[in-house]
Amino acid sequence: MKYLIVGLGNIGAQYEHTRHNVGFDCLDAFSQAYELEFKPDHFGQYAASRYRGRSLHFLKPDTYMNLSGNAVHYWVKKLNVPLNHLIVITDDLNLPFGTIRLKAKGSHGGHNGLRNIEEVLGTQAYPRVRVGIGSEFRTGEQVDFVLSHWHPNEATELPAMFLRIRKAIEELTFRGIGMAMNQLNTKS
C-alpha cells in the first residue's frame, strides 16, 4: 500500500521555522526515523521510505502555500495514490497551540493551502492533520502571526508534537484512520 504524506509550507529562508511552515518542519522531524533524504523533484522536495510493508512518500511542495493543490494533484496522479491515502499536515489558527487533530475529510476552514487543494482535487475527502498554532494576535495581524517564529517555550514542545503526529500516521497506515484518530485526537 502507498501513502503520500504532504507537509504544507512556503519555500524560502524567510519562512523557515515559522508557524505557517509547521508541515515542512514536521516532515523534517520525521527524517531521522524514516532515514529520509529530501531531493528536489517536480513541484517540491520529495523523499520515500517504508514502514511495516507500507510505501511512504513524503512531499514538501515548492509551489507556496496558496498553490499547494498543483503539487498534491501531480504527486497523487504520479504515484497513483487513492485520496484516502493522501495525508496533508498543516497549521491551524482555529486550534490552540499544541492541539493536533486528524480528520478523514473536512472543509478548508479558511486555510488557503487546503482551499487550493480542495479546488484542484475537486473534493474535501482526504485525511489531514491540523496542528494548532494558536491565535495570539490582534485584529489585522493574522498574516504577521502565522509568518512569525515560535516562542522559545513553544519551540521546546514541537519535537513531542511531531512524534505524536508520526506515531498517528504510522497507526493510520497500518491499522486505519479510525485507530489513528483515537490515538491522536485525545489529549496526551
Backbone as ProteinMPNN parsed JSONL, in Angstrom:
{"seq_chain_A": "MKYLIVGLGNIGAQYEHTRHNVGFDCLDAFSQAYELEFKPDHFGQYAASRYRGRSLHFLKPDTYMNLSGNAVHYWVKKLNVPLNHLIVITDDLNLPFGTIRLKAKGSHGGHNGLRNIEEVLGTQAYPRVRVGIGSEFRTGEQVDFVLSHWHPNEATELPAMFLRIRKAIEELTFRGIGMAMNQLNTKS", "coords_chain_A": {"N_chain_A": [[0.83, -1.189, 0.0], [0.411, 2.252, -0.736], [1.195, 5.512, 0.455], [0.831, 9.036, 0.48], [2.343, 11.622, 2.032], [2.014, 14.862, 2.834], [3.567, 17.778, 3.765], [2.639, 20.987, 4.454], [3.829, 24.256, 3.547], [5.865, 27.208, 3.042], [8.362, 27.994, 0.663], [11.721, 29.223, 1.031], [14.108, 31.164, 2.849], [13.108, 33.122, 4.593], [10.754, 32.077, 5.54], [11.356, 29.815, 6.962], [10.913, 27.666, 9.702], [8.691, 28.98, 10.707], [5.369, 29.524, 12.018], [3.501, 28.977, 10.017], [4.857, 27.162, 8.488], [4.773, 24.703, 9.699], [4.102, 22.213, 8.686], [6.21, 21.542, 6.905], [8.298, 21.489, 8.804], [7.467, 19.399, 10.405], [7.735, 17.169, 8.669], [10.503, 17.304, 8.331], [11.255, 16.591, 10.901], [10.537, 13.941, 10.848], [12.531, 12.838, 9.367], [14.841, 11.532, 10.492], [13.809, 9.195, 11.728], [12.715, 7.82, 9.554], [14.811, 7.737, 7.846], [15.014, 9.687, 5.807], [15.824, 11.393, 2.811], [15.41, 14.266, 1.482], [14.925, 15.376, -1.795], [15.171, 17.624, -4.586], [12.406, 17.626, -6.755], [9.725, 17.256, -9.119], [7.557, 19.909, -8.565], [8.363, 20.137, -5.865], [10.139, 19.159, -2.798], [11.07, 15.85, -2.387], [10.788, 12.626, -0.857], [11.175, 9.152, 0.003], [10.166, 6.202, 1.802], [9.821, 3.204, 3.823], [7.388, 1.581, 5.876], [6.537, -0.941, 7.915], [5.854, -2.631, 5.721], [4.453, -0.85, 4.21], [4.478, 1.625, 1.671], [5.81, 4.711, 1.914], [5.518, 8.011, 0.92], [6.867, 11.203, 0.822], [6.288, 14.688, 0.723], [7.272, 18.035, 0.324], [5.847, 20.693, -0.822], [6.906, 23.035, -3.365], [5.462, 25.091, -4.3], [4.498, 27.26, -2.995], [2.286, 28.04, -0.311], [-0.422, 28.803, -0.994], [-0.853, 27.664, -3.465], [-0.72, 24.954, -3.24], [-2.271, 22.837, -4.128], [-1.629, 22.188, -6.792], [0.845, 20.798, -6.634], [0.117, 18.658, -4.947], [-1.891, 17.385, -6.479], [-0.392, 16.602, -8.753], [1.442, 14.712, -7.614], [-0.279, 12.816, -6.425], [-1.469, 11.745, -8.702], [0.838, 10.882, -10.127], [1.938, 8.92, -8.407], [-0.227, 7.304, -8.188], [-1.982, 7.277, -5.946], [-4.644, 6.568, -3.809], [-7.174, 8.875, -2.693], [-7.843, 8.566, 0.009], [-5.487, 7.779, 1.029], [-3.869, 9.908, 1.006], [-2.283, 12.23, 3.009], [-2.379, 15.256, 4.554], [-0.472, 17.645, 6.2], [-0.828, 20.452, 8.169], [-0.829, 23.891, 9.381], [-3.034, 25.379, 11.871], [-4.997, 27.996, 12.721], [-7.315, 28.013, 14.17], [-7.124, 26.256, 16.221], [-5.928, 25.784, 19.545], [-2.48, 26.326, 20.507], [-0.51, 23.429, 20.343], [-2.561, 21.612, 20.173], [-3.671, 18.915, 18.269], [-5.272, 17.676, 15.448], [-6.602, 15.014, 13.686], [-8.355, 14.366, 10.798], [-10.622, 12.615, 8.703], [-11.737, 13.799, 6.53], [-12.919, 17.026, 5.437], [-13.734, 20.558, 5.694], [-11.9, 23.378, 4.324], [-11.614, 25.265, 6.26], [-10.931, 27.954, 6.122], [-8.254, 27.956, 5.547], [-5.835, 28.713, 3.245], [-4.083, 27.018, 1.8], [-5.264, 24.438, 2.092], [-7.689, 25.087, 0.932], [-6.941, 25.519, -1.747], [-6.007, 22.963, -2.434], [-8.395, 21.524, -2.2], [-9.87, 22.792, -4.252], [-8.365, 22.096, -6.546], [-8.265, 19.259, -6.457], [-10.947, 18.759, -6.366], [-12.435, 17.845, -4.24], [-13.122, 17.343, -0.725], [-12.457, 15.135, 0.557], [-10.089, 13.8, 1.896], [-7.555, 12.715, 4.163], [-6.375, 14.839, 6.822], [-3.975, 16.411, 8.907], [-4.245, 18.67, 11.36], [-2.463, 21.153, 12.864], [-2.429, 22.883, 15.757], [-1.689, 26.272, 16.028], [-2.281, 28.338, 17.597], [-3.797, 31.554, 18.363], [-2.841, 34.104, 18.968], [-2.994, 37.015, 18.326], [-3.536, 40.425, 17.341], [-6.373, 42.09, 15.885], [-6.182, 42.248, 12.399], [-3.544, 41.467, 12.281], [-3.042, 38.894, 11.543], [-1.607, 37.701, 9.368], [1.05, 38.438, 9.922], [1.325, 37.049, 12.31], [1.045, 34.267, 11.599], [3.266, 34.023, 10.027], [5.28, 34.349, 11.779], [7.985, 33.4, 14.023], [8.243, 30.612, 16.306], [7.566, 30.993, 19.797], [10.103, 30.656, 22.297], [9.334, 28.831, 24.406], [7.277, 27.441, 23.14], [8.623, 26.278, 20.998], [10.139, 24.318, 22.261], [8.26, 22.389, 22.73], [7.599, 21.342, 20.282], [9.074, 18.996, 19.197], [7.913, 16.794, 20.626], [5.265, 17.018, 19.788], [5.568, 16.517, 17.05], [6.442, 13.886, 17.138], [4.135, 12.611, 18.145], [2.445, 13.042, 15.961], [3.792, 11.594, 13.969], [3.605, 8.975, 15.017], [0.833, 8.647, 14.928], [0.378, 8.774, 12.173], [1.741, 6.489, 11.393], [0.097, 4.613, 12.657], [-2.251, 5.077, 11.223], [-1.483, 4.224, 8.625], [-1.068, 1.548, 9.109], [-3.196, 0.449, 10.651], [-5.479, 1.86, 10.072], [-7.592, 4.809, 9.672], [-9.44, 5.335, 11.72], [-8.386, 4.195, 14.111], [-6.061, 5.703, 14.257], [-7.098, 8.285, 14.58], [-8.305, 8.017, 17.087], [-6.009, 7.725, 18.631], [-4.512, 10.118, 18.182], [-6.264, 12.317, 18.478], [-6.968, 12.509, 21.104], [-6.174, 14.14, 24.114], [-2.793, 14.316, 25.086]], "CA_chain_A": [[0.0, 0.0, 0.0], [1.129, 3.516, -0.887], [0.661, 6.706, 1.105], [1.506, 10.296, 0.194], [2.277, 12.487, 3.204], [2.386, 16.193, 2.37], [3.684, 18.823, 4.777], [2.472, 22.273, 3.789], [4.667, 25.363, 3.986], [6.359, 28.097, 1.998], [9.804, 27.892, 0.455], [12.478, 30.452, 1.233], [14.693, 31.314, 4.183], [12.291, 33.983, 5.445], [9.629, 31.301, 6.066], [11.824, 28.645, 7.712], [10.566, 27.51, 11.117], [7.573, 29.83, 11.119], [4.152, 28.772, 12.348], [2.861, 28.556, 8.767], [5.655, 26.079, 7.91], [4.801, 23.566, 10.607], [4.056, 20.982, 7.882], [7.592, 21.266, 6.487], [9.091, 21.149, 9.991], [7.04, 18.065, 10.834], [8.396, 16.181, 7.801], [11.921, 17.322, 8.675], [11.396, 15.827, 12.139], [10.403, 12.521, 10.504], [13.694, 12.428, 8.559], [15.721, 10.568, 11.154], [13.108, 7.924, 11.944], [12.493, 7.145, 8.278], [16.03, 7.88, 7.038], [14.6, 10.419, 4.609], [16.71, 12.355, 2.168], [14.59, 15.035, 0.554], [15.622, 15.832, -3.0], [14.294, 18.383, -5.475], [11.697, 16.879, -7.784], [8.648, 18.056, -9.708], [6.673, 20.587, -7.618], [8.76, 20.153, -4.453], [11.159, 18.278, -2.242], [10.424, 14.537, -2.296], [11.546, 11.528, -0.247], [10.359, 7.94, 0.153], [10.641, 5.227, 2.778], [8.875, 2.126, 4.069], [7.014, 1.327, 7.265], [5.758, -2.173, 8.092], [5.356, -3.083, 4.432], [3.778, 0.244, 3.502], [5.338, 2.537, 0.922], [5.505, 6.069, 2.341], [6.08, 9.037, 0.045], [6.808, 12.465, 1.538], [6.419, 15.833, -0.169], [7.213, 19.422, 0.77], [5.63, 21.418, -2.08], [7.625, 24.294, -3.565], [4.515, 25.935, -5.033], [3.965, 28.183, -1.998], [1.111, 27.514, 0.383], [-1.703, 29.054, -1.645], [-0.959, 26.875, -4.694], [-0.336, 23.585, -2.878], [-3.07, 21.859, -4.866], [-0.93, 21.747, -8.007], [1.824, 19.785, -6.254], [-0.594, 17.486, -4.426], [-2.533, 16.719, -7.616], [0.642, 15.96, -9.564], [2.003, 13.526, -6.946], [-1.352, 11.818, -6.278], [-1.583, 11.082, -10.01], [2.086, 10.203, -10.469], [2.105, 7.727, -7.568], [-1.482, 6.564, -8.195], [-2.363, 7.137, -4.544], [-6.05, 6.904, -3.571], [-7.27, 10.065, -1.848], [-7.858, 8.225, 1.433], [-4.09, 7.525, 1.402], [-3.212, 11.204, 0.992], [-2.333, 12.836, 4.34], [-1.844, 16.612, 4.479], [-0.154, 18.211, 7.512], [-0.849, 21.906, 8.037], [-1.09, 24.726, 10.55], [-4.433, 25.735, 12.057], [-5.223, 29.117, 13.644], [-8.53, 27.784, 14.943], [-6.822, 25.338, 17.317], [-4.907, 26.292, 20.46], [-1.155, 25.752, 20.308], [-0.31, 22.105, 20.917], [-3.683, 20.741, 19.835], [-3.495, 18.265, 16.973], [-6.488, 16.987, 15.042], [-6.601, 14.221, 12.456], [-9.703, 14.204, 10.275], [-10.673, 11.835, 7.466], [-12.132, 14.748, 5.487], [-13.458, 18.227, 6.056], [-13.597, 21.808, 4.959], [-10.592, 24.022, 4.422], [-11.615, 26.056, 7.482], [-10.292, 29.244, 5.891], [-6.827, 27.783, 5.254], [-5.675, 28.862, 1.79], [-3.449, 25.831, 1.23], [-6.298, 23.407, 1.996], [-8.677, 25.572, -0.039], [-6.428, 25.271, -3.086], [-6.005, 21.505, -2.636], [-9.795, 21.166, -2.432], [-10.249, 23.274, -5.579], [-7.678, 21.342, -7.605], [-8.688, 17.857, -6.411], [-12.394, 18.688, -6.519], [-13.015, 17.118, -3.111], [-12.612, 17.557, 0.63], [-12.359, 13.785, 1.115], [-8.738, 13.278, 2.09], [-7.153, 12.954, 5.554], [-5.492, 15.957, 7.112], [-3.54, 16.62, 10.287], [-4.245, 20.105, 11.625], [-1.604, 21.422, 14.009], [-2.806, 24.163, 16.343], [-0.601, 27.241, 16.208], [-2.794, 29.396, 18.453], [-4.35, 32.747, 17.695], [-2.432, 35.205, 19.851], [-2.69, 38.189, 17.523], [-4.566, 41.469, 17.32], [-7.102, 42.243, 14.628], [-5.38, 42.751, 11.291], [-2.161, 40.998, 12.36], [-3.042, 37.446, 11.324], [-0.522, 37.306, 8.461], [2.301, 38.56, 10.671], [1.36, 35.984, 13.311], [1.325, 32.945, 11.017], [4.623, 34.039, 9.465], [6.241, 34.583, 12.866], [8.653, 32.224, 14.581], [7.699, 30.101, 17.556], [8.13, 31.463, 21.057], [11.014, 29.6, 22.78], [8.645, 27.782, 25.164], [6.538, 26.63, 22.174], [9.601, 25.509, 20.205], [10.566, 23.132, 23.021], [7.19, 21.391, 22.69], [7.4, 20.833, 18.916], [9.503, 17.608, 18.951], [6.922, 15.845, 21.159], [4.102, 17.084, 18.902], [5.901, 15.846, 15.797], [6.472, 12.449, 17.428], [2.735, 12.174, 18.208], [1.924, 13.023, 14.594], [4.415, 10.455, 13.266], [3.01, 7.731, 15.534], [-0.54, 8.559, 14.422], [0.446, 8.439, 10.748], [2.091, 5.061, 11.333], [-1.125, 3.893, 13.015], [-3.16, 5.212, 10.08], [-1.055, 3.389, 7.513], [-1.071, 0.129, 9.47], [-4.473, -0.026, 11.201], [-6.614, 2.634, 9.581], [-7.746, 6.173, 10.178], [-10.187, 5.345, 12.985], [-7.437, 3.957, 15.207], [-5.155, 6.849, 14.313], [-7.843, 9.412, 15.155], [-8.434, 7.751, 18.527], [-4.704, 7.936, 19.238], [-4.007, 11.485, 18.068], [-7.224, 13.354, 18.829], [-7.117, 12.601, 22.547], [-5.112, 14.968, 24.71], [-1.753, 13.475, 25.696]], "C_chain_A": [[0.87, 1.247, 0.0], [0.403, 4.635, -0.167], [1.501, 7.91, 0.688], [1.264, 11.223, 1.381], [2.857, 13.842, 2.804], [2.423, 17.143, 3.558], [3.605, 20.163, 4.073], [3.378, 23.344, 4.407], [5.021, 26.227, 2.794], [7.864, 27.933, 1.88], [10.456, 29.254, 0.686], [12.913, 30.609, 2.68], [13.816, 32.135, 5.118], [11.118, 33.235, 6.082], [10.064, 30.119, 6.943], [11.457, 28.748, 9.181], [9.555, 28.537, 11.604], [6.368, 28.944, 11.392], [3.496, 28.195, 11.084], [3.594, 27.368, 8.132], [5.716, 24.844, 8.801], [4.732, 22.237, 9.843], [5.434, 20.578, 7.395], [8.411, 20.775, 7.682], [8.731, 19.757, 10.508], [7.714, 16.988, 9.986], [9.896, 16.147, 8.061], [12.174, 16.511, 9.946], [11.272, 14.32, 11.891], [11.677, 11.961, 9.872], [14.541, 11.364, 9.219], [15.05, 9.207, 11.297], [12.966, 7.13, 10.655], [13.711, 7.188, 7.36], [15.713, 8.559, 5.703], [15.715, 11.318, 4.114], [15.878, 13.076, 1.113], [15.445, 15.546, -0.592], [14.653, 16.627, -3.859], [13.685, 17.47, -6.537], [10.585, 17.788, -8.295], [7.736, 18.609, -8.607], [7.11, 20.486, -6.162], [9.944, 19.29, -4.111], [10.471, 16.951, -1.915], [11.367, 13.541, -1.634], [10.595, 10.332, -0.12], [11.006, 7.011, 1.164], [9.589, 4.132, 2.895], [8.597, 2.042, 5.559], [6.091, 0.117, 7.295], [5.081, -2.622, 6.792], [4.61, -2.028, 3.63], [4.814, 1.12, 2.824], [4.914, 3.96, 1.266], [6.25, 7.061, 1.455], [5.832, 10.389, 0.715], [7.062, 13.617, 0.574], [6.329, 17.134, 0.611], [7.074, 20.258, -0.501], [6.443, 22.71, -2.156], [6.758, 25.304, -4.329], [3.999, 27.095, -4.192], [2.608, 27.671, -1.535], [-0.161, 27.629, -0.44], [-1.894, 28.316, -2.964], [-0.582, 25.414, -4.46], [-1.075, 22.523, -3.672], [-2.386, 21.342, -6.115], [0.062, 20.625, -7.696], [1.136, 18.506, -5.788], [-1.227, 16.702, -5.575], [-1.507, 15.956, -8.46], [1.111, 14.655, -8.913], [0.959, 12.444, -6.689], [-1.485, 11.03, -7.575], [-0.324, 10.28, -10.334], [2.243, 8.889, -9.704], [0.875, 6.821, -7.582], [-1.929, 6.231, -6.765], [-3.849, 7.463, -4.399], [-6.143, 8.053, -2.568], [-7.353, 9.746, -0.359], [-6.47, 7.818, 1.936], [-3.231, 8.779, 1.251], [-3.374, 11.796, 2.387], [-1.644, 14.191, 4.248], [-1.661, 17.147, 5.899], [-0.05, 19.728, 7.36], [-1.102, 22.6, 9.37], [-2.572, 25.045, 10.641], [-4.551, 26.812, 13.135], [-6.407, 28.876, 14.568], [-8.323, 26.823, 16.106], [-5.773, 25.966, 18.23], [-3.559, 25.621, 20.188], [-1.073, 24.403, 21.026], [-1.433, 21.132, 20.64], [-3.458, 20.204, 18.43], [-4.772, 17.505, 16.662], [-6.28, 16.29, 13.709], [-8.053, 14.043, 12.05], [-9.626, 13.445, 8.956], [-11.027, 12.705, 6.271], [-12.63, 15.986, 6.194], [-13.218, 19.456, 5.215], [-12.191, 22.373, 5.117], [-10.502, 24.906, 5.653], [-10.934, 27.406, 7.339], [-8.815, 29.162, 5.575], [-6.627, 27.782, 3.743], [-5.002, 27.67, 1.126], [-4.452, 24.703, 1.048], [-7.377, 23.804, 0.985], [-8.217, 25.247, -1.458], [-6.384, 23.774, -3.4], [-7.423, 21.035, -2.955], [-10.239, 21.582, -3.836], [-9.645, 22.422, -6.683], [-8.126, 19.876, -7.631], [-10.186, 17.702, -6.629], [-13.085, 17.938, -5.405], [-12.378, 17.576, -1.799], [-12.28, 16.217, 1.287], [-10.94, 13.241, 1.065], [-8.338, 13.584, 3.527], [-6.22, 14.155, 5.686], [-5.2, 15.992, 8.597], [-3.43, 18.128, 10.468], [-3.503, 20.336, 12.936], [-1.94, 22.823, 14.53], [-1.601, 25.058, 16.577], [-1.039, 28.391, 17.111], [-3.32, 30.56, 17.639], [-4.079, 33.988, 18.537], [-2.036, 36.424, 19.024], [-3.851, 39.173, 17.595], [-5.211, 41.521, 15.938], [-6.195, 42.867, 13.57], [-3.949, 42.253, 11.273], [-2.027, 39.493, 12.14], [-1.861, 36.992, 10.468], [0.819, 37.363, 9.188], [2.44, 37.422, 11.683], [1.725, 34.641, 12.68], [2.729, 32.878, 10.418], [5.686, 34.333, 10.526], [6.854, 33.261, 13.324], [8.024, 31.849, 15.913], [8.337, 30.819, 18.741], [9.03, 30.341, 21.576], [10.312, 28.486, 23.559], [7.793, 26.89, 24.248], [7.494, 25.728, 21.397], [10.053, 24.26, 20.952], [9.511, 22.034, 23.002], [7.022, 20.747, 21.316], [7.88, 19.396, 18.72], [8.504, 16.569, 19.459], [5.665, 15.842, 20.292], [4.379, 16.324, 17.61], [5.966, 14.337, 15.986], [5.05, 11.9, 17.493], [2.133, 12.066, 16.81], [2.492, 11.835, 13.836], [3.79, 9.141, 13.716], [1.578, 7.561, 15.02], [-0.556, 8.207, 12.936], [0.836, 6.979, 10.569], [0.869, 4.212, 11.644], [-2.119, 3.919, 11.857], [-2.762, 4.262, 8.959], [-1.16, 1.906, 7.838], [-2.448, -0.382, 9.913], [-5.689, 0.763, 10.772], [-6.801, 3.957, 10.306], [-8.497, 6.228, 11.498], [-9.283, 5.168, 14.183], [-6.499, 5.144, 15.37], [-5.839, 8.065, 14.921], [-8.009, 9.231, 16.656], [-7.122, 8.069, 19.255], [-4.335, 9.411, 19.281], [-4.959, 12.526, 18.628], [-7.546, 13.407, 20.318], [-5.929, 13.359, 23.095], [-4.083, 14.047, 25.354], [-1.37, 14.023, 27.039]], "O_chain_A": [[1.919, 1.297, 0.643], [-0.826, 4.708, -0.171], [2.722, 7.817, 0.56], [0.124, 11.565, 1.694], [4.039, 13.953, 2.478], [1.432, 17.295, 4.272], [4.414, 20.45, 3.19], [3.652, 23.34, 5.608], [4.54, 26.008, 1.682], [8.558, 27.755, 2.881], [9.816, 30.297, 0.551], [12.194, 30.241, 3.608], [13.785, 31.87, 6.32], [10.546, 33.712, 7.062], [9.228, 29.492, 7.594], [11.662, 29.78, 9.819], [9.562, 28.92, 12.774], [6.353, 27.764, 11.04], [3.002, 27.067, 11.09], [3.011, 26.646, 7.324], [6.625, 24.025, 8.661], [5.26, 21.233, 10.319], [5.795, 19.403, 7.46], [9.126, 19.777, 7.59], [9.596, 19.026, 10.992], [8.211, 16.0, 10.526], [10.504, 15.078, 8.017], [13.191, 15.825, 10.056], [11.835, 13.518, 12.636], [11.876, 10.746, 9.846], [14.922, 10.389, 8.573], [15.665, 8.179, 11.015], [13.085, 5.905, 10.661], [13.647, 6.724, 6.222], [16.087, 8.081, 4.632], [16.45, 11.921, 4.896], [15.667, 12.574, 0.009], [16.538, 16.075, -0.389], [13.454, 16.348, -3.869], [14.377, 16.647, -7.137], [10.522, 18.962, -7.932], [7.204, 17.842, -7.805], [6.289, 20.732, -5.279], [10.648, 18.767, -4.975], [9.431, 16.923, -1.257], [12.583, 13.598, -1.82], [9.374, 10.488, -0.134], [12.221, 7.024, 1.36], [8.596, 4.127, 2.167], [9.44, 2.379, 6.391], [4.986, 0.159, 6.754], [3.894, -2.947, 6.773], [4.185, -2.281, 2.503], [5.905, 1.327, 3.355], [3.798, 4.374, 0.952], [7.463, 6.957, 1.269], [4.71, 10.681, 1.129], [7.94, 13.536, -0.285], [5.441, 17.32, 1.442], [8.065, 20.509, -1.187], [6.644, 23.39, -1.15], [7.271, 26.25, -4.926], [3.135, 27.843, -4.649], [1.893, 26.976, -2.257], [-0.903, 26.655, -0.573], [-2.989, 28.34, -3.527], [-0.169, 24.721, -5.39], [-0.558, 21.423, -3.868], [-2.545, 20.173, -6.465], [0.115, 19.622, -8.408], [1.522, 17.405, -6.182], [-1.104, 15.479, -5.629], [-1.731, 14.805, -8.832], [1.173, 13.617, -9.572], [1.29, 11.259, -6.732], [-1.598, 9.804, -7.558], [-0.411, 9.13, -10.766], [2.632, 7.871, -10.277], [0.915, 5.708, -7.059], [-2.209, 5.08, -6.428], [-4.279, 8.536, -4.824], [-5.286, 8.187, -1.694], [-6.969, 10.578, 0.463], [-6.292, 7.546, 3.123], [-2.007, 8.715, 1.358], [-4.491, 11.859, 2.901], [-0.464, 14.27, 3.905], [-2.591, 17.104, 6.706], [0.713, 20.228, 6.534], [-1.529, 21.983, 10.346], [-3.291, 24.995, 9.643], [-4.246, 26.575, 14.303], [-6.488, 29.478, 15.639], [-9.242, 26.596, 16.893], [-4.836, 26.607, 17.752], [-3.504, 24.492, 19.7], [-1.511, 24.263, 22.168], [-1.269, 19.931, 20.855], [-3.1, 20.948, 17.518], [-5.294, 16.778, 17.507], [-5.839, 16.898, 12.733], [-8.884, 13.622, 12.854], [-8.679, 13.612, 8.187], [-10.665, 12.393, 5.137], [-12.753, 15.999, 7.419], [-12.583, 19.4, 4.162], [-11.402, 21.904, 5.937], [-9.397, 25.267, 6.057], [-10.417, 27.948, 8.316], [-8.175, 30.191, 5.356], [-7.189, 26.941, 3.041], [-5.328, 27.345, -0.016], [-4.5, 24.076, -0.01], [-7.909, 22.955, 0.27], [-9.0, 24.762, -2.275], [-6.695, 23.368, -4.52], [-7.626, 20.24, -3.873], [-10.907, 20.815, -4.53], [-10.327, 22.065, -7.643], [-8.342, 19.313, -8.704], [-10.648, 16.634, -7.031], [-14.198, 17.443, -5.586], [-11.271, 18.113, -1.767], [-11.867, 16.178, 2.446], [-10.635, 12.336, 0.289], [-8.742, 14.615, 4.064], [-5.406, 14.447, 4.81], [-6.041, 15.654, 9.429], [-2.622, 18.784, 9.811], [-3.864, 19.789, 13.977], [-1.756, 23.818, 13.829], [-0.629, 24.67, 17.226], [-0.264, 29.313, 17.365], [-3.294, 30.556, 16.409], [-4.967, 34.805, 18.781], [-0.871, 36.821, 19.021], [-4.991, 38.8, 17.872], [-4.643, 41.046, 14.954], [-5.532, 43.875, 13.813], [-3.201, 42.573, 10.349], [-1.017, 38.892, 12.508], [-1.19, 36.015, 10.8], [1.628, 36.442, 9.08], [3.533, 36.894, 11.888], [2.617, 33.95, 13.172], [3.312, 31.798, 10.314], [6.854, 34.541, 10.2], [6.333, 32.177, 13.061], [7.362, 32.661, 16.559], [9.505, 31.203, 18.691], [8.743, 29.172, 21.318], [10.654, 27.315, 23.393], [7.604, 25.71, 24.544], [7.203, 24.554, 21.168], [10.324, 23.238, 20.323], [9.831, 20.868, 23.232], [6.369, 19.71, 21.199], [7.148, 18.614, 18.114], [8.274, 15.562, 18.789], [5.063, 14.79, 20.078], [3.528, 15.576, 17.13], [5.585, 13.585, 15.089], [4.783, 10.828, 16.95], [1.403, 11.122, 16.509], [1.758, 11.141, 13.133], [3.48, 8.286, 12.887], [1.161, 6.445, 14.712], [-1.403, 7.435, 12.488], [0.312, 6.304, 9.683], [0.624, 3.206, 10.978], [-2.752, 2.909, 11.549], [-3.614, 3.569, 8.402], [-1.325, 1.088, 6.933], [-2.826, -1.509, 9.593], [-6.817, 0.377, 11.077], [-6.255, 4.191, 11.384], [-8.212, 7.095, 12.323], [-9.395, 5.903, 15.165], [-6.181, 5.542, 16.491], [-5.224, 8.799, 15.695], [-7.868, 10.19, 17.415], [-7.131, 8.615, 20.358], [-3.888, 9.903, 20.318], [-4.514, 13.522, 19.197], [-8.319, 14.263, 20.751], [-4.811, 13.232, 22.595], [-4.438, 13.115, 26.075], [-0.51, 13.458, 27.713]]}, "name": "protein", "num_of_chains": 1, "seq": "MKYLIVGLGNIGAQYEHTRHNVGFDCLDAFSQAYELEFKPDHFGQYAASRYRGRSLHFLKPDTYMNLSGNAVHYWVKKLNVPLNHLIVITDDLNLPFGTIRLKAKGSHGGHNGLRNIEEVLGTQAYPRVRVGIGSEFRTGEQVDFVLSHWHPNEATELPAMFLRIRKAIEELTFRGIGMAMNQLNTKS"}
